Amino acid sequence: MTERLADVSARIDGIRQLGAVVNAMKGIAAARARTARAEIEAIDSYTATIAAAMSSVLGPAGLTSPTDPTGGQADARTGLLVFCAEQGFAGAFSERVLDSIDDDLSATSLFLVGTRGLSIATARGLAPVWSAPMSSHTPGIPKLADGVAKAIFRALDEGRFERMDMIHAGWEAGQSQIVRTVLLPIDLSDLPPPEATRPLTQLSTDALINSLSGDYLHAQVCKAALHAFAAENEARMEAMSAASSQITRELAEFEATLRRVRQEAITAEIIELGTGAATARDAR
Protein backbone atom coordinates (compact mmCIF):
# COMPACT_ATOMS: atom_id res chain seq x y z
CA MET A 1 0.00 0.00 0.00
CA THR A 2 2.89 2.35 0.87
CA GLU A 3 4.48 1.67 -2.53
CA ARG A 4 1.20 2.42 -4.30
CA LEU A 5 0.83 5.67 -2.34
CA ALA A 6 4.36 6.72 -3.37
CA ASP A 7 3.62 5.89 -7.02
CA VAL A 8 0.46 8.00 -7.07
CA SER A 9 2.25 10.91 -5.36
CA ALA A 10 5.10 10.73 -7.89
CA ARG A 11 2.57 10.68 -10.73
CA ILE A 12 0.87 13.81 -9.37
CA ASP A 13 4.24 15.61 -9.09
CA GLY A 14 5.02 14.69 -12.69
CA ILE A 15 1.66 15.97 -13.95
CA ARG A 16 2.11 19.26 -12.07
CA GLN A 17 5.56 19.76 -13.61
CA LEU A 18 4.13 19.03 -17.06
CA GLY A 19 1.37 21.54 -16.39
CA ALA A 20 3.96 24.21 -15.56
CA VAL A 21 5.77 23.54 -18.86
CA VAL A 22 2.51 23.67 -20.83
CA ASN A 23 1.49 26.96 -19.20
CA ALA A 24 4.92 28.44 -19.96
CA MET A 25 4.66 27.40 -23.63
CA LYS A 26 1.16 28.86 -23.80
CA GLY A 27 2.37 32.16 -22.36
CA ILE A 28 5.28 32.40 -24.81
CA ALA A 29 3.00 31.62 -27.76
CA ALA A 30 0.50 34.25 -26.61
CA ALA A 31 3.20 36.92 -26.37
CA ARG A 32 4.58 36.10 -29.83
CA ALA A 33 1.14 36.06 -31.44
CA ARG A 34 0.28 39.42 -29.87
CA THR A 35 3.53 40.97 -31.12
CA ALA A 36 2.99 39.64 -34.66
CA ARG A 37 -0.57 40.93 -34.82
CA ALA A 38 0.61 44.41 -33.84
CA GLU A 39 3.36 44.38 -36.47
CA ILE A 40 1.00 43.21 -39.23
CA GLU A 41 -0.59 46.68 -39.15
CA ALA A 42 2.82 48.26 -39.76
CA ILE A 43 3.67 46.00 -42.71
CA ASP A 44 0.20 46.61 -44.17
CA SER A 45 0.89 50.34 -44.11
CA TYR A 46 4.34 49.84 -45.64
CA THR A 47 2.95 47.63 -48.42
CA ALA A 48 0.19 50.15 -49.17
CA THR A 49 2.76 52.96 -49.43
CA ILE A 50 4.84 51.03 -51.96
CA ALA A 51 1.72 50.07 -53.93
CA ALA A 52 0.66 53.73 -54.09
CA ALA A 53 4.14 54.72 -55.29
CA MET A 54 4.06 52.09 -58.05
CA SER A 55 0.61 53.23 -59.11
CA SER A 56 1.72 56.87 -59.28
CA VAL A 57 4.78 56.02 -61.37
CA LEU A 58 2.87 53.80 -63.79
CA GLY A 59 -0.06 56.18 -64.15
CA PRO A 60 -3.45 55.26 -65.67
CA ALA A 61 -1.88 53.94 -68.88
CA GLY A 62 0.40 51.54 -67.03
CA LEU A 63 -2.39 50.21 -64.84
CA THR A 64 -4.55 49.38 -67.86
CA SER A 65 -2.00 46.90 -69.23
CA PRO A 66 -2.94 43.19 -69.14
CA THR A 67 -2.81 41.80 -65.61
CA ASP A 68 -3.50 38.12 -66.17
CA PRO A 69 -1.29 36.54 -63.47
CA THR A 70 -0.51 33.56 -65.70
CA GLY A 71 0.73 35.83 -68.50
CA GLY A 72 -1.93 34.45 -70.81
CA GLN A 73 -0.57 30.90 -70.49
CA ALA A 74 -3.10 28.39 -69.21
CA ASP A 75 -0.35 25.87 -68.46
CA ALA A 76 2.20 28.30 -67.00
CA ARG A 77 4.62 26.57 -64.66
CA THR A 78 3.92 27.52 -61.08
CA GLY A 79 6.10 27.89 -58.03
CA LEU A 80 4.63 27.67 -54.55
CA LEU A 81 6.01 29.56 -51.55
CA VAL A 82 4.53 27.76 -48.54
CA PHE A 83 4.80 28.84 -44.89
CA CYS A 84 4.52 26.02 -42.34
CA ALA A 85 5.31 25.70 -38.65
CA GLU A 86 8.83 26.12 -37.33
CA GLN A 87 8.25 24.15 -34.12
CA GLY A 88 5.98 21.38 -32.90
CA PHE A 89 3.15 21.39 -30.37
CA ALA A 90 0.89 23.32 -32.76
CA GLY A 91 -1.62 20.59 -33.51
CA ALA A 92 -2.14 19.82 -37.21
CA PHE A 93 -1.07 23.31 -38.30
CA SER A 94 1.50 22.24 -40.92
CA GLU A 95 -0.57 19.28 -42.06
CA ARG A 96 -3.51 21.53 -42.97
CA VAL A 97 -1.25 23.88 -44.94
CA LEU A 98 0.31 21.00 -46.89
CA ASP A 99 -3.07 19.35 -47.45
CA SER A 100 -4.21 22.53 -49.24
CA ILE A 101 -1.57 22.10 -51.98
CA ASP A 102 -1.91 18.36 -52.62
CA ASP A 103 -3.47 18.94 -56.05
CA ASP A 104 -0.65 21.29 -57.15
CA LEU A 105 2.41 19.23 -56.32
CA SER A 106 2.69 17.17 -59.52
CA ALA A 107 4.14 20.05 -61.58
CA THR A 108 5.24 22.59 -59.00
CA SER A 109 8.49 24.02 -57.68
CA LEU A 110 8.01 24.01 -53.92
CA PHE A 111 9.65 26.65 -51.72
CA LEU A 112 9.01 25.84 -48.07
CA VAL A 113 9.55 27.86 -44.89
CA GLY A 114 9.41 26.16 -41.49
CA THR A 115 11.55 23.36 -40.01
CA ARG A 116 8.61 21.38 -38.64
CA GLY A 117 6.78 21.75 -41.94
CA LEU A 118 9.87 20.52 -43.82
CA SER A 119 9.99 17.41 -41.63
CA ILE A 120 6.33 16.64 -42.36
CA ALA A 121 6.77 17.36 -46.08
CA THR A 122 9.77 15.01 -46.22
CA ALA A 123 7.73 12.28 -44.51
CA ARG A 124 5.14 12.74 -47.27
CA GLY A 125 7.79 12.23 -49.94
CA LEU A 126 7.99 15.90 -50.96
CA ALA A 127 11.32 17.43 -51.96
CA PRO A 128 11.29 21.25 -51.91
CA VAL A 129 13.69 22.95 -54.29
CA TRP A 130 14.45 25.41 -51.49
CA SER A 131 13.67 25.60 -47.79
CA ALA A 132 14.51 27.76 -44.78
CA PRO A 133 13.62 27.86 -41.09
CA MET A 134 10.97 30.32 -39.98
CA SER A 135 12.31 33.11 -37.80
CA SER A 136 11.74 32.42 -34.11
CA HIS A 137 11.08 36.13 -33.44
CA THR A 138 9.41 38.81 -35.54
CA PRO A 139 12.54 41.05 -35.85
CA GLY A 140 14.12 38.28 -37.93
CA ILE A 141 11.33 38.18 -40.51
CA PRO A 142 12.76 40.91 -42.83
CA LYS A 143 16.01 38.93 -43.06
CA LEU A 144 13.98 35.80 -43.84
CA ALA A 145 12.14 37.73 -46.57
CA ASP A 146 15.52 38.75 -48.06
CA GLY A 147 16.48 35.09 -48.33
CA VAL A 148 13.12 34.15 -49.82
CA ALA A 149 13.33 36.92 -52.43
CA LYS A 150 16.86 35.90 -53.48
CA ALA A 151 15.78 32.26 -53.84
CA ILE A 152 12.71 33.24 -55.89
CA PHE A 153 14.64 35.51 -58.28
CA ARG A 154 17.39 32.90 -58.68
CA ALA A 155 14.84 30.20 -59.56
CA LEU A 156 13.05 32.62 -61.87
CA ASP A 157 16.32 33.25 -63.75
CA GLU A 158 16.76 29.47 -64.03
CA GLY A 159 13.34 29.20 -65.66
CA ARG A 160 11.80 26.99 -62.97
CA PHE A 161 8.45 28.78 -63.10
CA GLU A 162 6.55 31.66 -64.69
CA ARG A 163 4.19 32.26 -61.79
CA MET A 164 4.66 32.16 -58.03
CA ASP A 165 1.79 31.61 -55.59
CA MET A 166 2.12 32.13 -51.87
CA ILE A 167 0.30 29.96 -49.30
CA HIS A 168 0.16 30.64 -45.59
CA ALA A 169 -2.20 30.21 -42.67
CA GLY A 170 -4.10 33.04 -41.06
CA TRP A 171 -6.07 32.95 -37.82
CA GLU A 172 -9.71 33.97 -37.70
CA ALA A 173 -12.62 33.13 -35.40
CA GLY A 174 -10.48 30.79 -33.32
CA GLN A 175 -9.23 28.62 -36.18
CA SER A 176 -6.65 28.67 -38.94
CA GLN A 177 -7.63 29.75 -42.45
CA ILE A 178 -5.50 28.89 -45.48
CA VAL A 179 -4.73 31.98 -47.61
CA ARG A 180 -3.43 31.75 -51.17
CA THR A 181 -2.30 34.79 -53.16
CA VAL A 182 -0.40 35.43 -56.39
CA LEU A 183 3.08 36.76 -55.64
CA LEU A 184 4.50 36.91 -59.18
CA PRO A 185 3.79 38.42 -61.65
CA ILE A 186 2.49 41.39 -59.66
CA ASP A 187 -1.19 41.85 -60.36
CA LEU A 188 -1.51 45.54 -61.24
CA SER A 189 -5.24 45.44 -60.53
CA ASP A 190 -4.35 45.19 -56.84
CA LEU A 191 -2.69 48.61 -56.92
CA PRO A 192 -4.71 51.67 -55.85
CA PRO A 193 -5.82 54.26 -58.44
CA PRO A 194 -2.97 56.65 -59.33
CA GLU A 195 -2.90 60.26 -58.19
CA ALA A 196 -4.01 62.91 -60.68
CA THR A 197 -0.50 64.38 -60.96
CA ARG A 198 2.41 62.10 -61.80
CA PRO A 199 5.39 62.72 -59.47
CA LEU A 200 8.68 64.05 -60.80
CA THR A 201 11.37 61.37 -60.87
CA GLN A 202 15.08 61.30 -61.63
CA LEU A 203 15.18 57.59 -62.51
CA SER A 204 13.64 56.10 -65.61
CA THR A 205 10.21 54.55 -65.19
CA ASP A 206 11.54 51.03 -65.80
CA ALA A 207 14.35 51.39 -63.25
CA LEU A 208 12.02 52.87 -60.66
CA ILE A 209 9.34 50.20 -61.17
CA ASN A 210 11.94 47.42 -60.96
CA SER A 211 13.19 48.80 -57.65
CA LEU A 212 9.69 49.34 -56.24
CA SER A 213 8.62 45.87 -57.42
CA GLY A 214 11.44 44.29 -55.43
CA ASP A 215 10.40 46.25 -52.33
CA TYR A 216 6.75 45.30 -52.93
CA LEU A 217 7.59 41.59 -53.18
CA HIS A 218 9.70 41.84 -50.01
CA ALA A 219 6.81 43.52 -48.18
CA GLN A 220 4.35 40.87 -49.38
CA VAL A 221 6.61 38.07 -48.15
CA CYS A 222 7.05 39.83 -44.77
CA LYS A 223 3.30 40.19 -44.47
CA ALA A 224 2.66 36.50 -45.24
CA ALA A 225 5.42 35.43 -42.84
CA LEU A 226 3.96 37.56 -40.03
CA HIS A 227 0.50 36.09 -40.61
CA ALA A 228 1.96 32.58 -40.61
CA PHE A 229 4.02 33.33 -37.49
CA ALA A 230 0.96 34.65 -35.66
CA ALA A 231 -1.22 31.73 -36.83
CA GLU A 232 1.37 29.16 -35.73
CA ASN A 233 1.50 30.63 -32.25
CA GLU A 234 -2.29 30.92 -32.08
CA ALA A 235 -2.47 27.23 -33.00
CA ARG A 236 0.11 26.44 -30.31
CA MET A 237 -1.94 28.38 -27.75
CA GLU A 238 -4.99 26.34 -28.77
CA ALA A 239 -3.08 23.07 -28.47
CA MET A 240 -1.61 24.05 -25.10
CA SER A 241 -5.05 25.08 -23.82
CA ALA A 242 -6.38 21.65 -24.75
CA ALA A 243 -3.36 20.00 -23.09
CA SER A 244 -3.86 22.15 -19.98
CA SER A 245 -7.50 21.09 -19.72
CA GLN A 246 -6.49 17.43 -20.03
CA ILE A 247 -3.80 17.88 -17.38
CA THR A 248 -6.34 19.47 -15.02
CA ARG A 249 -8.68 16.50 -15.49
CA GLU A 250 -5.92 13.95 -14.96
CA LEU A 251 -4.64 15.81 -11.91
CA ALA A 252 -8.11 15.79 -10.37
CA GLU A 253 -8.42 12.05 -11.02
CA PHE A 254 -5.03 11.24 -9.49
CA GLU A 255 -5.68 13.46 -6.47
CA ALA A 256 -8.95 11.58 -5.91
CA THR A 257 -7.01 8.33 -6.24
CA LEU A 258 -4.43 9.62 -3.76
CA ARG A 259 -7.16 10.42 -1.21
CA ARG A 260 -8.68 6.98 -1.67
CA VAL A 261 -5.33 5.21 -1.33
CA ARG A 262 -4.52 7.22 1.81
CA GLN A 263 -7.90 6.31 3.28
CA GLU A 264 -7.33 2.66 2.46
CA ALA A 265 -3.88 2.84 4.06
CA ILE A 266 -5.29 4.43 7.21
CA THR A 267 -8.11 1.85 7.36
CA ALA A 268 -5.67 -1.01 6.88
CA GLU A 269 -3.42 0.35 9.64
CA ILE A 270 -6.37 0.73 12.05
CA ILE A 271 -7.48 -2.82 11.30
CA GLU A 272 -3.94 -4.07 11.83
CA LEU A 273 -3.65 -2.23 15.12
CA GLY A 274 -7.05 -3.49 16.26
CA THR A 275 -6.16 -7.06 15.29
CA GLY A 276 -2.86 -6.79 17.14
CA ALA A 277 -4.56 -5.49 20.28
CA ALA A 278 -7.16 -8.29 20.20
CA THR A 279 -4.43 -10.90 19.74
CA ALA A 280 -2.52 -9.48 22.71
CA ARG A 281 -5.64 -9.68 24.95
CA ASP A 282 -6.33 -13.25 23.89
CA ALA A 283 -2.76 -14.19 24.66
CA ARG A 284 -3.14 -12.92 28.25
MOPEQUI-V697497 format. One record per pair of residues at least 4 apart in sequence whose ideal C-beta (glycine too) atoms are under 8 Angstrom apart, sorted by the first residue. I is the first residue (numbers start at 0). GAP is how many residues later the second one is. D is the distance in whole Angstrom. If there is no record, write none. Layout:
# MOPEQUI-V697497
{{I | GAP | D} {I | GAP | D}}
This chain:
# MOPEQUI-V697497
{{0 | 4 | 6} {0 | 260 | 7} {0 | 263 | 7} {0 | 264 | 5} {0 | 267 | 6} {1 | 4 | 6} {1 | 263 | 7} {2 | 4 | 6} {3 | 4 | 6} {3 | 257 | 6} {4 | 4 | 6} {4 | 253 | 7} {4 | 256 | 5} {4 | 257 | 7} {4 | 260 | 6} {5 | 4 | 6} {6 | 4 | 6} {7 | 4 | 7} {7 | 246 | 6} {7 | 249 | 6} {7 | 250 | 5} {7 | 253 | 6} {8 | 4 | 7} {8 | 249 | 7} {9 | 4 | 6} {10 | 4 | 6} {10 | 243 | 6} {11 | 4 | 6} {11 | 239 | 7} {11 | 242 | 5} {11 | 243 | 6} {11 | 246 | 6} {12 | 4 | 7} {13 | 4 | 6} {14 | 4 | 6} {14 | 232 | 6} {14 | 235 | 6} {14 | 236 | 5} {14 | 239 | 7} {15 | 4 | 7} {15 | 235 | 7} {16 | 4 | 7} {17 | 4 | 6} {17 | 229 | 6} {18 | 4 | 6} {18 | 225 | 7} {18 | 228 | 5} {18 | 229 | 8} {18 | 232 | 7} {19 | 4 | 6} {20 | 4 | 6} {21 | 4 | 6} {21 | 218 | 5} {21 | 221 | 5} {21 | 222 | 5} {21 | 225 | 6} {22 | 4 | 6} {22 | 217 | 8} {22 | 221 | 7} {23 | 4 | 6} {24 | 4 | 6} {24 | 64 | 6} {24 | 211 | 7} {24 | 215 | 5} {25 | 4 | 6} {25 | 210 | 8} {25 | 211 | 6} {25 | 214 | 4} {25 | 215 | 7} {25 | 218 | 7} {26 | 4 | 7} {27 | 4 | 6} {28 | 4 | 6} {28 | 204 | 4} {28 | 205 | 8} {28 | 207 | 4} {28 | 208 | 5} {28 | 211 | 7} {29 | 4 | 6} {29 | 203 | 7} {29 | 207 | 6} {30 | 4 | 6} {31 | 4 | 6} {31 | 105 | 7} {31 | 106 | 8} {31 | 197 | 7} {31 | 198 | 8} {31 | 201 | 5} {32 | 4 | 6} {32 | 138 | 8} {32 | 197 | 5} {32 | 200 | 4} {32 | 201 | 5} {32 | 204 | 7} {33 | 4 | 7} {34 | 4 | 6} {34 | 103 | 6} {35 | 4 | 6} {35 | 102 | 6} {35 | 190 | 5} {35 | 191 | 8} {35 | 193 | 5} {35 | 194 | 4} {35 | 197 | 7} {36 | 4 | 8} {36 | 193 | 5} {37 | 4 | 8} {38 | 4 | 6} {38 | 99 | 5} {38 | 187 | 6} {39 | 4 | 6} {39 | 183 | 7} {39 | 186 | 5} {39 | 187 | 7} {39 | 190 | 7} {40 | 4 | 7} {41 | 4 | 6} {42 | 4 | 6} {42 | 176 | 6} {42 | 179 | 5} {42 | 180 | 5} {42 | 183 | 6} {43 | 4 | 6} {43 | 179 | 7} {44 | 4 | 6} {45 | 4 | 7} {45 | 173 | 5} {46 | 4 | 6} {46 | 169 | 7} {46 | 172 | 4} {46 | 173 | 7} {46 | 176 | 6} {47 | 4 | 6} {47 | 144 | 8} {48 | 4 | 7} {49 | 4 | 6} {49 | 162 | 6} {49 | 165 | 5} {49 | 166 | 5} {49 | 169 | 6} {50 | 4 | 6} {50 | 139 | 7} {50 | 140 | 5} {50 | 141 | 6} {50 | 165 | 7} {51 | 4 | 6} {51 | 139 | 8} {51 | 140 | 6} {51 | 143 | 8} {52 | 4 | 6} {52 | 159 | 6} {53 | 4 | 6} {53 | 137 | 6} {53 | 155 | 6} {53 | 158 | 5} {53 | 159 | 7} {53 | 162 | 6} {54 | 8 | 6} {54 | 136 | 4} {54 | 137 | 5} {54 | 138 | 7} {54 | 139 | 5} {54 | 140 | 8} {55 | 138 | 5} {55 | 139 | 5} {55 | 142 | 6} {55 | 143 | 5} {56 | 5 | 8} {56 | 141 | 8} {56 | 142 | 7} {56 | 144 | 7} {56 | 148 | 6} {56 | 151 | 5} {56 | 152 | 6} {56 | 155 | 7} {57 | 4 | 3} {57 | 5 | 6} {57 | 130 | 7} {57 | 133 | 8} {57 | 136 | 7} {57 | 147 | 8} {57 | 151 | 7} {58 | 4 | 7} {58 | 135 | 5} {58 | 139 | 5} {59 | 4 | 6} {59 | 134 | 6} {60 | 4 | 8} {61 | 126 | 7} {62 | 125 | 5} {62 | 126 | 8} {62 | 128 | 6} {62 | 130 | 8} {62 | 131 | 7} {64 | 123 | 7} {65 | 6 | 7} {66 | 120 | 5} {66 | 121 | 5} {66 | 122 | 5} {67 | 4 | 5} {68 | 94 | 6} {68 | 113 | 4} {68 | 116 | 6} {68 | 118 | 5} {69 | 4 | 7} {69 | 6 | 4} {69 | 92 | 7} {69 | 93 | 6} {70 | 5 | 6} {70 | 91 | 6} {70 | 92 | 7} {70 | 114 | 6} {72 | 89 | 7} {75 | 85 | 8} {75 | 86 | 4} {75 | 87 | 5} {76 | 30 | 7} {76 | 32 | 7} {76 | 83 | 7} {76 | 84 | 5} {76 | 85 | 5} {76 | 86 | 7} {77 | 26 | 7} {77 | 29 | 7} {77 | 30 | 6} {77 | 31 | 8} {77 | 83 | 6} {77 | 84 | 8} {77 | 85 | 5} {77 | 86 | 7} {77 | 87 | 6} {78 | 29 | 7} {78 | 30 | 4} {78 | 31 | 8} {78 | 32 | 6} {78 | 73 | 7} {78 | 76 | 7} {78 | 81 | 6} {78 | 82 | 4} {78 | 84 | 7} {78 | 85 | 4} {78 | 86 | 7} {78 | 105 | 8} {79 | 21 | 6} {79 | 24 | 6} {79 | 28 | 5} {79 | 29 | 7} {79 | 30 | 5} {79 | 31 | 7} {79 | 84 | 8} {79 | 85 | 5} {79 | 86 | 8} {79 | 87 | 6} {80 | 30 | 5} {80 | 32 | 7} {80 | 67 | 7} {80 | 71 | 7} {80 | 83 | 6} {80 | 84 | 7} {80 | 85 | 5} {80 | 86 | 7} {80 | 102 | 6} {80 | 140 | 7} {80 | 143 | 8} {81 | 15 | 6} {81 | 16 | 7} {81 | 19 | 6} {81 | 28 | 7} {81 | 29 | 7} {81 | 30 | 5} {81 | 31 | 7} {81 | 35 | 7} {81 | 84 | 8} {81 | 85 | 5} {81 | 86 | 8} {82 | 14 | 7} {82 | 30 | 5} {82 | 31 | 6} {82 | 34 | 8} {82 | 51 | 7} {82 | 83 | 8} {82 | 84 | 7} {82 | 85 | 4} {82 | 86 | 7} {82 | 141 | 6} {82 | 142 | 6} {82 | 145 | 4} {83 | 9 | 7} {83 | 10 | 4} {83 | 13 | 5} {83 | 14 | 7} {83 | 28 | 6} {83 | 29 | 7} {83 | 30 | 4} {83 | 32 | 6} {83 | 33 | 2} {83 | 34 | 7} {83 | 36 | 7} {83 | 37 | 7} {83 | 50 | 8} {83 | 144 | 8} {84 | 5 | 5} {84 | 8 | 5} {84 | 9 | 5} {84 | 29 | 5} {84 | 31 | 4} {84 | 32 | 6} {84 | 49 | 7} {84 | 147 | 5} {84 | 150 | 8} {85 | 28 | 5} {85 | 29 | 5} {85 | 30 | 6} {85 | 31 | 8} {85 | 47 | 6} {85 | 48 | 4} {85 | 49 | 8} {85 | 50 | 7} {85 | 146 | 7} {86 | 28 | 7} {86 | 29 | 6} {86 | 145 | 8} {86 | 149 | 8} {87 | 28 | 5} {88 | 147 | 6} {88 | 150 | 6} {88 | 151 | 7} {89 | 4 | 7} {89 | 26 | 8} {89 | 142 | 6} {89 | 143 | 8} {89 | 145 | 4} {89 | 146 | 4} {89 | 149 | 6} {90 | 144 | 5} {90 | 145 | 8} {90 | 147 | 7} {90 | 148 | 4} {91 | 4 | 6} {92 | 4 | 7} {92 | 76 | 7} {92 | 83 | 6} {92 | 138 | 7} {92 | 139 | 6} {92 | 142 | 4} {92 | 143 | 8} {93 | 4 | 6} {93 | 20 | 7} {93 | 22 | 6} {93 | 23 | 4} {93 | 26 | 5} {94 | 4 | 6} {94 | 25 | 6} {95 | 4 | 7} {95 | 73 | 7} {95 | 80 | 6} {95 | 82 | 7} {96 | 4 | 8} {96 | 20 | 7} {96 | 70 | 7} {96 | 71 | 7} {96 | 72 | 6} {96 | 81 | 6} {97 | 4 | 7} {97 | 19 | 7} {97 | 22 | 6} {97 | 23 | 6} {97 | 26 | 7} {97 | 28 | 8} {99 | 67 | 6} {99 | 78 | 5} {99 | 80 | 7} {100 | 4 | 6} {100 | 7 | 8} {100 | 9 | 8} {100 | 66 | 6} {103 | 4 | 5} {104 | 5 | 7} {104 | 21 | 7} {108 | 20 | 5} {108 | 46 | 6} {108 | 51 | 5} {108 | 52 | 5} {109 | 11 | 8} {109 | 16 | 6} {109 | 17 | 8} {109 | 18 | 4} {109 | 19 | 6} {110 | 17 | 6} {110 | 18 | 7} {110 | 19 | 5} {110 | 20 | 7} {110 | 37 | 7} {110 | 40 | 6} {110 | 41 | 7} {110 | 44 | 8} {111 | 5 | 6} {111 | 6 | 6} {111 | 9 | 6} {111 | 16 | 4} {111 | 18 | 8} {111 | 19 | 5} {111 | 20 | 8} {112 | 4 | 7} {112 | 18 | 7} {112 | 19 | 5} {112 | 20 | 8} {112 | 21 | 5} {112 | 31 | 7} {112 | 35 | 7} {112 | 112 | 7} {112 | 115 | 8} {113 | 4 | 6} {113 | 19 | 7} {113 | 20 | 5} {113 | 114 | 8} {113 | 118 | 8} {114 | 4 | 7} {114 | 18 | 5} {114 | 19 | 7} {115 | 4 | 7} {116 | 4 | 6} {117 | 4 | 6} {117 | 10 | 7} {117 | 13 | 5} {118 | 4 | 7} {119 | 4 | 7} {120 | 5 | 4} {120 | 7 | 7} {121 | 4 | 7} {121 | 5 | 8} {128 | 26 | 7} {128 | 31 | 7} {129 | 21 | 5} {129 | 25 | 7} {131 | 12 | 7} {131 | 15 | 6} {131 | 16 | 7} {131 | 19 | 8} {133 | 10 | 7} {133 | 91 | 7} {133 | 94 | 7} {133 | 95 | 7} {133 | 98 | 8} {134 | 4 | 8} {134 | 5 | 3} {134 | 6 | 5} {134 | 8 | 7} {134 | 9 | 5} {134 | 90 | 7} {134 | 94 | 7} {135 | 4 | 7} {137 | 88 | 7} {137 | 91 | 7} {139 | 4 | 6} {140 | 4 | 6} {140 | 81 | 6} {140 | 84 | 5} {140 | 85 | 6} {140 | 88 | 7} {141 | 4 | 7} {141 | 76 | 8} {141 | 80 | 6} {142 | 4 | 7} {143 | 4 | 6} {143 | 77 | 8} {143 | 81 | 6} {144 | 4 | 6} {144 | 73 | 5} {144 | 76 | 4} {144 | 77 | 5} {144 | 80 | 6} {145 | 4 | 6} {145 | 72 | 7} {146 | 4 | 6} {147 | 4 | 6} {147 | 73 | 5} {148 | 4 | 6} {148 | 65 | 7} {148 | 68 | 6} {148 | 69 | 6} {148 | 72 | 6} {149 | 4 | 6} {150 | 4 | 6} {151 | 4 | 6} {151 | 12 | 6} {151 | 31 | 8} {151 | 32 | 7} {151 | 65 | 8} {152 | 4 | 6} {153 | 4 | 7} {154 | 5 | 4} {154 | 6 | 7} {155 | 4 | 7} {155 | 5 | 7} {155 | 8 | 8} {155 | 28 | 7} {162 | 19 | 7} {162 | 21 | 6} {162 | 22 | 7} {163 | 18 | 8} {163 | 19 | 4} {163 | 20 | 4} {164 | 15 | 6} {164 | 16 | 7} {164 | 17 | 6} {164 | 18 | 6} {165 | 14 | 7} {165 | 15 | 5} {165 | 16 | 8} {165 | 17 | 4} {165 | 54 | 7} {165 | 55 | 7} {165 | 58 | 5} {166 | 11 | 7} {166 | 12 | 7} {166 | 13 | 5} {167 | 10 | 8} {167 | 11 | 6} {167 | 56 | 5} {167 | 57 | 7} {167 | 59 | 6} {167 | 60 | 4} {167 | 63 | 7} {168 | 7 | 4} {168 | 8 | 7} {168 | 9 | 6} {168 | 10 | 7} {168 | 58 | 7} {168 | 59 | 6} {168 | 62 | 4} {168 | 63 | 7} {168 | 66 | 8} {169 | 6 | 7} {169 | 7 | 5} {169 | 8 | 8} {169 | 9 | 5} {169 | 57 | 5} {169 | 60 | 8} {169 | 61 | 6} {170 | 4 | 7} {170 | 5 | 6} {170 | 6 | 7} {170 | 56 | 8} {170 | 59 | 6} {170 | 60 | 4} {170 | 63 | 4} {170 | 64 | 8} {171 | 5 | 5} {173 | 64 | 7} {175 | 55 | 5} {175 | 58 | 7} {175 | 59 | 6} {178 | 45 | 8} {178 | 48 | 7} {180 | 39 | 8} {180 | 43 | 8} {181 | 5 | 6} {182 | 34 | 7} {182 | 37 | 6} {182 | 38 | 8} {183 | 33 | 7} {185 | 4 | 8} {185 | 27 | 6} {185 | 30 | 6} {185 | 31 | 7} {193 | 4 | 7} {194 | 4 | 8} {200 | 4 | 7} {200 | 7 | 6} {202 | 4 | 5} {202 | 5 | 4} {202 | 8 | 8} {203 | 4 | 7} {204 | 4 | 6} {205 | 4 | 6} {206 | 4 | 7} {207 | 4 | 6} {208 | 4 | 6} {209 | 4 | 7} {210 | 4 | 7} {211 | 4 | 6} {212 | 4 | 6} {213 | 4 | 6} {214 | 4 | 6} {215 | 4 | 6} {216 | 4 | 6} {217 | 4 | 6} {218 | 4 | 6} {219 | 4 | 6} {220 | 4 | 6} {221 | 4 | 6} {222 | 4 | 7} {223 | 4 | 6} {224 | 4 | 6} {225 | 4 | 6} {226 | 4 | 6} {227 | 4 | 6} {228 | 4 | 7} {229 | 4 | 6} {230 | 4 | 6} {231 | 4 | 6} {232 | 4 | 6} {233 | 4 | 7} {234 | 4 | 6} {235 | 4 | 6} {236 | 4 | 6} {237 | 4 | 7} {238 | 4 | 6} {239 | 4 | 6} {240 | 4 | 7} {241 | 4 | 7} {242 | 4 | 6} {243 | 4 | 6} {244 | 4 | 7} {245 | 4 | 6} {246 | 4 | 6} {247 | 4 | 6} {248 | 4 | 7} {249 | 4 | 6} {250 | 4 | 6} {251 | 4 | 6} {252 | 4 | 6} {253 | 4 | 6} {254 | 4 | 7} {255 | 4 | 6} {256 | 4 | 6} {257 | 4 | 6} {258 | 4 | 6} {259 | 4 | 6} {260 | 4 | 6} {261 | 4 | 6} {262 | 4 | 6} {263 | 4 | 6} {264 | 4 | 6} {265 | 4 | 6} {266 | 4 | 6} {267 | 4 | 6} {268 | 4 | 6} {269 | 4 | 6} {270 | 4 | 6} {271 | 4 | 6} {272 | 4 | 6} {273 | 4 | 6} {274 | 4 | 6} {275 | 4 | 6} {276 | 4 | 7} {277 | 4 | 6} {278 | 4 | 6} {279 | 4 | 7}}
